[in-house]
Amino acid sequence: MKRVGLVGWRGMVGSVLIQRMLQEGDFNFFETRFFSTSNAGDKVPEKIKFKGSLILADAFDESALADCDVILTCQGSEYSRKMFPILRSKGWSGFWIDASREFRMEEETTIVLDPLNRSSIDSAIKTGRKIFCGGNCTVSCLLMAIHGLVKNKLVECVSSTTYQAASGGGAKHMKELLTQTGKIYKRVDSLLSQDNSHILDIDSKVLDTQKNFSANETHCFKVPLAGSLIPWIDQDRNDGWSLEEWKGDVELNKILGSDKKEKVKVDFTCVRVGVMRCHSQSVILKLKQKLDIEDVEKILDEANPWVEVVPNKKADSEQSLSPLYTSGTLKIPIGRVRRMNYDDSCISAFTIGDQLLWGAAEPLRRMLRILADENFPKDA
């Protein structure tokens, strides 16, 4: 039975990961050691049932970490950047599973998205590779949605405009959105309760509130998000692309294992919107051959158990193509599938995924289970 060390399990992604592991009975397949960067010596919460020490170990204790066969970390890039080289320099040869982007583009790293690239994962394990990273949340959710098309090598180009939730930035970003929303509501609450209040007066007060948020109230996003949007996510690469958009291109093709000849051409425009959870995407796909829409939907629907093809009807779209429908679930709805007028080899679609699940925790959970359970099915 493998010894697994968990680091960063109290954060947002880590908490979702623990929930999923408990739901799926994953703790039965390995001995677990919980690590903490700030509360070493405390007890692991009683609600977590597992095999192993009940006392939190120090996440910077090199010998305790080195005693693990597998380390799974959701602690972030800074922790990975510091601790992984130290462990390797001391001869530790275990498996490193990482939620952060720190090692994603290293040659020896496999970006994991089982079931989509299970064969690449199995091959990496067989050839002795030891670093496995979760991918960019938007890319992972998109690939789960179009799994059938990329599996059959039908996609030539992808263009995605994303509508990414506040939780993509972290827990503090979610709280900032709620704080801003609450302040706007308080400013106009009395007017909303008056039947004769004029909507333009309300709108004026909303706008005035948005424009006068303090620096503390916009600390995370730097600009107001409540009642607005931000058409830029992550760092400026100084080439017209944000880092988030660049990741969309390079990570998508790395997950697919594309060589230069097979590389899918990818364009992303990434937008932050005032939604708590779930990333939505409006996607244009240029296919290598013209297919009937019914055939496209069939290919999408049969790819994996989680994708749900939503009929291109108003009522179906309103009901099932929303963060409200998708949040907290493994469902990957994709709908509004239709042919583009300007090129009959192009189709348009709209898809949503919970970026804390398929975009973060679930691929990590499945990777850990693959390492710990030799009977973990390839098509589950």
C-alpha positions as CSV (number, residue, x, y, z in Angstrom):
1,M,0.0,0.0,0.0
2,K,1.5,3.3,-1.1
3,R,2.1,6.1,1.4
4,V,0.5,9.4,0.2
5,G,1.3,12.9,1.5
6,L,-1.3,15.6,1.1
7,V,-0.3,19.3,1.2
8,G,-2.5,22.3,0.8
9,W,-5.7,20.3,1.4
10,R,-7.4,23.0,3.4
11,G,-7.6,25.5,0.6
12,M,-10.4,25.8,-2.0
13,V,-9.1,23.2,-4.5
14,G,-7.8,21.0,-1.7
15,S,-11.1,21.0,0.1
16,V,-13.0,20.0,-3.0
17,L,-10.4,17.3,-3.6
18,I,-10.9,15.9,-0.1
19,Q,-14.7,15.9,-0.6
20,R,-14.3,13.9,-3.8
21,M,-11.9,11.5,-2.3
22,L,-14.3,10.8,0.6
23,Q,-17.2,10.4,-1.9
24,E,-15.2,7.9,-4.0
25,G,-13.7,5.9,-1.1
26,D,-10.1,6.8,-2.3
27,F,-8.6,6.7,1.2
28,N,-9.1,3.0,1.3
29,F,-6.4,2.5,-1.3
30,F,-3.4,4.1,0.5
31,E,-2.0,5.2,3.8
32,T,-2.3,9.0,4.1
33,R,-0.1,11.6,5.9
34,F,-1.6,15.1,6.1
35,F,0.8,18.0,6.0
36,S,0.4,21.6,7.1
37,T,2.4,24.7,6.4
38,S,1.1,26.5,9.6
39,N,-0.6,24.0,12.0
40,A,1.8,21.1,12.3
41,G,1.1,19.1,15.5
42,D,-2.7,19.7,15.3
43,K,-5.1,16.8,14.6
44,V,-6.6,16.0,11.3
45,P,-10.3,16.9,11.3
46,E,-12.4,13.9,12.5
47,K,-14.7,14.0,9.5
48,I,-11.9,12.8,7.3
49,K,-11.8,9.0,7.6
50,F,-8.4,7.5,6.5
51,K,-5.6,5.2,7.3
52,G,-2.5,6.9,8.8
53,S,-1.3,9.4,11.4
54,L,-4.0,11.6,13.0
55,I,-1.4,14.3,13.6
56,L,-0.5,17.0,11.0
57,A,3.1,16.8,9.9
58,D,5.1,19.9,9.0
59,A,4.9,20.5,5.2
60,F,8.5,21.7,5.3
61,D,9.8,18.6,7.1
62,E,12.0,17.1,4.4
63,S,12.4,13.7,6.0
64,A,8.6,13.3,6.6
65,L,7.9,14.2,3.0
66,A,10.6,11.9,1.7
67,D,8.9,9.0,3.6
68,C,5.9,9.3,1.2
69,D,5.7,7.4,-2.1
70,V,3.4,10.0,-3.5
71,I,3.0,13.7,-2.7
72,L,0.0,15.6,-3.9
73,T,0.1,19.3,-3.4
74,C,-2.5,22.1,-3.8
75,Q,-0.3,24.5,-1.9
76,G,0.7,26.6,-4.9
77,S,3.7,27.3,-7.1
78,E,5.9,28.9,-4.4
79,Y,5.7,25.8,-2.3
80,S,6.4,23.5,-5.2
81,R,9.3,25.6,-6.4
82,K,10.9,25.4,-3.0
83,M,10.3,21.9,-1.8
84,F,10.4,19.7,-4.9
85,P,14.0,20.5,-5.8
86,I,15.1,19.9,-2.2
87,L,13.5,16.5,-2.1
88,R,15.0,15.5,-5.4
89,S,18.4,16.7,-4.3
90,K,18.2,14.4,-1.3
91,G,17.4,11.4,-3.5
92,W,13.6,11.2,-3.1
93,S,12.2,9.5,-6.2
94,G,8.5,9.4,-5.5
95,F,5.6,10.7,-7.5
96,W,4.8,14.4,-7.4
97,I,1.2,15.4,-8.2
98,D,0.7,19.2,-8.4
99,A,-2.3,21.4,-8.8
100,S,-0.1,24.5,-9.6
101,R,1.3,25.5,-12.9
102,E,4.9,25.4,-11.7
103,F,6.1,22.4,-13.6
104,R,3.3,22.0,-16.3
105,M,5.5,22.8,-19.3
106,E,8.6,20.9,-18.2
107,E,9.5,18.2,-20.7
108,E,9.3,15.4,-18.0
109,T,5.8,16.5,-16.8
110,T,2.6,15.0,-17.8
111,I,-0.5,17.2,-17.6
112,V,-3.3,14.9,-16.4
113,L,-6.8,14.7,-17.7
114,D,-8.0,11.2,-17.3
115,P,-10.0,9.8,-19.1
116,L,-9.0,12.0,-22.1
117,N,-5.3,11.3,-21.9
118,R,-5.2,8.1,-19.9
119,S,-2.9,6.4,-22.4
120,S,-0.3,9.2,-22.0
121,I,-0.5,8.9,-18.2
122,D,0.0,5.1,-18.4
123,S,2.9,5.5,-20.8
124,A,4.5,8.1,-18.5
125,I,4.3,5.8,-15.5
126,K,5.7,2.9,-17.4
127,T,8.7,4.9,-18.7
128,G,9.5,6.2,-15.2
129,R,8.2,9.7,-15.3
130,K,7.2,11.0,-11.9
131,I,5.8,14.5,-12.2
132,F,2.0,14.8,-12.9
133,C,0.3,18.2,-13.0
134,G,-3.3,19.3,-13.3
135,G,-3.9,21.5,-16.3
136,N,-5.3,25.0,-16.7
137,C,-8.9,24.9,-15.5
138,T,-10.4,26.4,-18.7
139,V,-8.5,24.1,-20.9
140,S,-9.4,21.0,-19.0
141,C,-13.2,21.8,-19.0
142,L,-13.1,22.6,-22.7
143,L,-11.3,19.3,-23.6
144,M,-13.8,17.3,-21.5
145,A,-16.6,18.9,-23.5
146,I,-15.1,18.3,-27.0
147,H,-13.4,15.0,-26.0
148,G,-15.1,13.1,-28.8
149,L,-14.0,15.4,-31.5
150,V,-10.4,15.6,-30.4
151,K,-10.3,11.8,-29.7
152,N,-11.2,11.3,-33.4
153,K,-8.7,14.0,-34.5
154,L,-11.5,16.0,-36.2
155,V,-10.5,19.4,-34.8
156,E,-8.2,21.7,-36.8
157,C,-8.7,25.0,-35.0
158,V,-10.3,26.1,-31.7
159,S,-11.3,29.7,-30.8
160,S,-12.7,30.1,-27.3
161,T,-14.1,33.2,-25.5
162,T,-14.2,32.4,-21.9
163,Y,-16.5,33.7,-19.1
164,Q,-14.5,32.8,-16.0
165,A,-15.9,32.8,-12.4
166,A,-14.4,34.7,-9.5
167,S,-13.4,31.5,-7.8
168,G,-10.8,31.0,-10.5
169,G,-8.8,33.6,-8.6
170,G,-9.3,32.0,-5.2
171,A,-11.5,32.3,-2.1
172,K,-10.5,35.9,-1.4
173,H,-11.6,36.8,-4.9
174,M,-15.0,35.2,-4.3
175,K,-15.4,37.2,-1.1
176,E,-14.5,40.4,-2.8
177,L,-17.2,39.9,-5.4
178,L,-19.8,39.3,-2.7
179,T,-18.6,42.3,-0.8
180,Q,-18.9,44.6,-3.8
181,T,-22.3,43.1,-4.6
182,G,-23.5,43.7,-1.1
183,K,-22.3,47.3,-1.1
184,I,-24.2,48.0,-4.3
185,Y,-27.4,46.5,-2.9
186,K,-27.2,48.5,0.2
187,R,-26.8,51.7,-1.8
188,V,-30.0,51.2,-3.7
189,D,-32.1,49.0,-1.3
190,S,-34.4,51.9,-0.2
191,L,-35.1,52.8,-3.9
192,L,-35.8,49.2,-4.9
193,S,-38.6,49.0,-2.3
194,Q,-40.3,52.1,-3.7
195,D,-42.8,51.5,-6.5
196,N,-42.3,55.0,-7.9
197,S,-38.5,55.0,-7.9
198,H,-37.0,55.7,-11.3
199,I,-34.7,53.0,-12.7
200,L,-32.2,55.6,-14.1
201,D,-31.8,57.0,-10.5
202,I,-31.1,53.4,-9.3
203,D,-28.7,52.9,-12.2
204,S,-26.9,56.1,-11.4
205,K,-26.3,55.1,-7.8
206,V,-25.1,51.7,-8.8
207,L,-22.6,53.2,-11.2
208,D,-21.4,55.8,-8.7
209,T,-20.9,53.0,-6.1
210,Q,-18.9,50.9,-8.6
211,K,-16.7,53.8,-9.6
212,N,-15.9,54.7,-6.0
213,F,-15.0,51.3,-4.5
214,S,-11.9,51.7,-2.3
215,A,-8.6,50.1,-3.0
216,N,-9.3,47.6,-0.3
217,E,-12.6,46.7,-1.9
218,T,-10.8,46.0,-5.2
219,H,-7.7,44.5,-3.7
220,C,-7.9,41.1,-5.5
221,F,-9.2,42.1,-9.0
222,K,-7.8,45.6,-9.0
223,V,-11.0,46.9,-10.6
224,P,-14.7,46.3,-9.8
225,L,-16.1,43.0,-10.9
226,A,-19.7,43.2,-9.4
227,G,-22.0,44.3,-12.2
228,S,-19.1,44.3,-14.6
229,L,-16.4,42.2,-16.3
230,I,-12.7,42.1,-16.8
231,P,-11.4,41.2,-20.3
232,W,-8.0,40.2,-19.0
233,I,-6.9,37.3,-16.8
234,D,-3.4,36.7,-15.4
235,Q,-0.2,38.3,-16.3
236,D,0.6,40.5,-19.4
237,R,3.0,38.7,-21.7
238,N,3.6,42.0,-23.6
239,D,2.8,40.3,-26.9
240,G,-1.0,41.0,-26.9
241,W,-1.7,37.8,-25.1
242,S,-2.5,37.3,-21.4
243,L,-0.8,34.4,-19.7
244,E,-4.1,32.6,-19.3
245,E,-4.6,32.8,-23.1
246,W,-1.1,31.5,-23.8
247,K,-1.7,28.6,-21.5
248,G,-4.8,27.7,-23.5
249,D,-2.7,27.1,-26.6
250,V,0.3,25.3,-25.2
251,E,-1.4,23.2,-22.5
252,L,-4.2,22.0,-24.8
253,N,-1.8,20.6,-27.3
254,K,0.5,19.1,-24.6
255,I,-2.5,17.3,-23.0
256,L,-3.4,15.9,-26.5
257,G,0.2,14.9,-27.1
258,S,0.1,16.8,-30.4
259,D,3.2,16.8,-32.6
260,K,3.9,19.7,-34.9
261,K,2.0,18.1,-37.7
262,E,-1.1,17.3,-35.6
263,K,-1.1,20.5,-33.5
264,V,-4.5,22.1,-33.0
265,K,-4.5,25.8,-33.7
266,V,-5.8,27.5,-30.5
267,D,-7.0,31.0,-29.7
268,F,-8.4,32.1,-26.4
269,T,-9.9,35.4,-25.2
270,C,-10.2,35.1,-21.4
271,V,-12.8,37.2,-19.6
272,R,-13.5,37.4,-15.8
273,V,-17.3,37.7,-15.0
274,G,-19.2,38.3,-11.8
275,V,-20.1,34.6,-11.3
276,M,-19.1,32.7,-8.2
277,R,-18.2,29.3,-9.6
278,C,-18.0,27.6,-13.1
279,H,-16.2,28.7,-16.2
280,S,-18.3,29.1,-19.4
281,Q,-17.0,29.2,-22.9
282,S,-18.3,30.2,-26.3
283,V,-16.4,28.1,-28.7
284,I,-15.8,28.0,-32.5
285,L,-14.4,24.8,-33.8
286,K,-13.1,24.4,-37.4
287,L,-13.3,20.7,-38.3
288,K,-11.2,18.8,-40.7
289,Q,-14.3,17.6,-42.5
290,K,-17.9,18.7,-42.8
291,L,-20.2,16.8,-40.5
292,D,-23.9,16.9,-40.0
293,I,-24.8,18.6,-36.7
294,E,-26.5,15.4,-35.6
295,D,-23.2,13.5,-36.1
296,V,-21.3,16.1,-34.2
297,E,-23.7,15.9,-31.2
298,K,-23.5,12.1,-31.3
299,I,-19.7,12.1,-31.2
300,L,-19.7,14.6,-28.3
301,D,-22.3,12.7,-26.4
302,E,-20.6,9.3,-26.6
303,A,-17.1,10.5,-25.6
304,N,-17.4,10.2,-21.8
305,P,-20.0,9.7,-19.1
306,W,-19.9,13.4,-17.9
307,V,-20.5,15.4,-21.1
308,E,-24.2,16.3,-21.7
309,V,-25.3,17.5,-25.1
310,V,-28.0,20.1,-24.6
311,P,-30.5,20.4,-27.4
312,N,-30.2,23.8,-29.3
313,K,-33.5,25.1,-28.0
314,K,-34.3,28.1,-25.9
315,A,-35.8,26.3,-22.9
316,D,-33.1,23.6,-22.8
317,S,-30.3,26.2,-23.1
318,E,-31.8,28.4,-20.3
319,Q,-32.2,25.4,-18.0
320,S,-29.0,23.4,-18.6
321,L,-26.3,25.8,-20.0
322,S,-25.7,27.8,-16.8
323,P,-23.4,27.9,-13.8
324,L,-26.4,27.3,-11.6
325,Y,-27.1,24.0,-13.3
326,T,-23.4,22.9,-13.3
327,S,-21.9,24.2,-10.1
328,G,-20.8,21.5,-7.7
329,T,-21.3,18.7,-10.2
330,L,-19.1,16.7,-12.6
331,K,-21.5,17.5,-15.5
332,I,-20.0,19.1,-18.6
333,P,-23.0,20.4,-20.6
334,I,-22.3,21.5,-24.2
335,G,-25.0,23.0,-26.3
336,R,-25.9,25.8,-28.9
337,V,-24.2,23.5,-31.4
338,R,-24.8,24.9,-34.8
339,R,-23.0,25.5,-38.1
340,M,-21.4,28.8,-38.7
341,N,-22.7,30.9,-41.7
342,Y,-19.2,32.0,-42.9
343,D,-17.7,28.6,-43.1
344,D,-19.6,25.3,-43.2
345,S,-16.6,23.4,-41.8
346,C,-17.0,25.5,-38.6
347,I,-19.4,24.9,-35.8
348,S,-20.2,27.0,-32.7
349,A,-21.0,25.7,-29.3
350,F,-21.4,26.9,-25.7
351,T,-20.1,24.8,-22.8
352,I,-19.7,25.0,-19.0
353,G,-17.7,23.2,-16.4
354,D,-17.1,23.5,-12.7
355,Q,-13.5,24.6,-12.7
356,L,-13.0,23.4,-9.1
357,L,-13.9,19.9,-10.1
358,W,-12.9,18.9,-13.7
359,G,-10.8,22.1,-13.9
360,A,-8.7,21.3,-10.8
361,A,-9.5,18.6,-8.2
362,E,-10.9,15.8,-10.2
363,P,-7.9,15.1,-12.5
364,L,-5.6,15.1,-9.5
365,R,-7.9,12.7,-7.6
366,R,-8.0,10.4,-10.6
367,M,-4.2,10.5,-11.0
368,L,-3.7,9.6,-7.4
369,R,-6.2,6.7,-7.7
370,I,-4.4,5.5,-10.9
371,L,-1.1,5.3,-8.9
372,A,-2.7,3.6,-5.9
373,D,-5.2,1.3,-7.4
374,E,-4.0,-1.0,-10.3
375,N,-7.6,-1.9,-11.0
376,F,-8.8,1.7,-11.5
377,P,-10.7,1.4,-14.8
378,K,-9.5,3.1,-17.9
379,D,-13.0,4.2,-19.0
380,A,-14.6,5.0,-15.6
